[in-house]
Amino acid sequence: MVGTWEGSYRCDDVKGVRLVIVSDPEVGEGGLRATVIFYPKDGNAGSPLGQYASKGSFTSDTFVLNGDYWIDKPAGYGMTDLTADAPEGDPLVLKGAMNGYGCKHFEVTKVSKEATPPPL
């Protein structure tokens, strides 16, 4: 799961999302930390850019990222949690749910094995 993932998610409209995921054993077995970056996509020029840090886990059957703290919070936005059934092996595509604020689902594709931890 470690790496950079790009794709989209749906709330009131479609937005772009980048997940930058690193391994973090301090979070626990299968622990992850991530930066969730969202941005305008598909002509949604009015959608703001924002980013927050998340922590979670990747186990044999689930992928979970829970919002932790804001890095760049646009007015009126809240952090959403991401959940998915864990794909087998080293997946290249991840599909799941964004939970909260009327959001529904996300889909991302792994674009790089490179990743850096979220800024503090």
C-alpha positions in Angstrom: 0.0 0.0 0.0 3.0 2.3 0.5 3.2 4.8 -2.4 1.4 7.6 -4.1 -2.1 7.0 -5.4 -4.2 9.3 -7.7 -7.8 9.3 -8.6 -11.2 10.8 -7.7 -13.9 10.7 -5.1 -17.5 11.8 -5.1 -19.3 14.0 -2.6 -21.6 16.7 -4.0 -19.5 16.5 -7.2 -16.4 14.7 -8.5 -13.1 15.8 -7.0 -9.5 14.7 -7.5 -7.7 13.0 -4.7 -4.1 12.0 -4.1 -3.1 9.6 -1.3 0.5 9.6 -0.2 0.8 6.5 2.1 3.7 5.4 4.3 4.1 2.5 6.6 4.0 3.4 10.3 4.6 0.6 12.8 3.9 3.0 15.7 0.3 3.0 14.6 0.2 -0.8 15.1 0.6 -3.9 12.9 -0.1 -2.9 9.3 -0.1 0.7 10.5 -0.2 3.5 7.9 0.1 7.2 7.8 -1.1 9.2 4.8 -1.5 12.7 3.4 -4.9 13.1 1.7 -4.9 15.8 -0.9 -8.0 16.9 -2.7 -8.4 19.3 -5.6 -10.7 20.4 -8.4 -11.3 17.9 -11.2 -13.4 17.7 -14.3 -14.3 21.4 -14.6 -14.9 22.0 -10.9 -12.8 25.1 -10.8 -14.8 26.3 -7.7 -13.7 23.3 -5.6 -10.9 24.2 -3.2 -7.6 22.6 -2.7 -7.0 21.1 0.7 -5.0 18.4 2.6 -5.1 16.5 5.8 -3.1 13.8 7.6 -4.6 10.4 8.3 -3.7 7.3 10.1 -5.0 3.8 9.7 -4.1 0.2 8.8 -4.0 -2.3 6.0 -4.8 -5.9 7.0 -5.6 -9.0 5.1 -9.2 -7.9 4.7 -9.5 -4.2 5.3 -7.9 -0.8 4.4 -8.8 2.1 6.7 -7.6 5.7 6.9 -9.1 8.0 9.6 -8.6 11.7 9.5 -6.0 12.9 12.1 -5.2 16.6 11.6 -5.5 19.4 9.0 -2.5 20.5 6.9 -4.4 22.9 4.8 -8.2 23.3 5.6 -10.5 25.1 3.2 -13.5 26.8 4.8 -16.6 24.6 5.2 -14.7 21.3 4.6 -14.3 18.3 7.0 -12.1 15.3 7.1 -13.5 12.0 5.8 -12.5 8.5 6.7 -11.6 6.1 3.9 -12.4 2.3 4.0 -12.1 -0.5 1.5 -12.0 -4.2 1.2 -8.3 -5.0 1.0 -7.2 -6.3 -2.4 -4.8 -9.2 -2.5 -1.1 -8.8 -3.1 0.4 -5.4 -4.2 -2.7 -3.8 -5.7 -2.5 -1.1 -8.4 -6.2 0.0 -8.0 -8.0 0.7 -4.7 -11.8 1.3 -4.6 -13.8 2.0 -1.4 -16.0 4.4 0.6 -15.4 7.9 1.9 -17.4 8.2 5.1 -18.8 11.5 6.2 -20.0 14.9 4.8 -22.2 13.3 2.2 -19.3 11.6 0.5 -19.8 8.3 -1.2 -16.9 6.5 -2.9 -13.3 6.8 -4.1 -11.1 5.1 -6.7 -7.3 5.6 -6.9 -4.6 4.1 -9.0 -1.0 3.6 -7.7 1.2 6.0 -9.7 4.5 5.7 -7.7 6.2 3.6 -5.0 7.6 6.8 -3.6 6.0 8.5 -0.6 6.8 10.8 2.3 5.1 11.1 5.7 2.6 13.8 6.3 4.1 17.1 7.6 3.7 17.7 11.3 
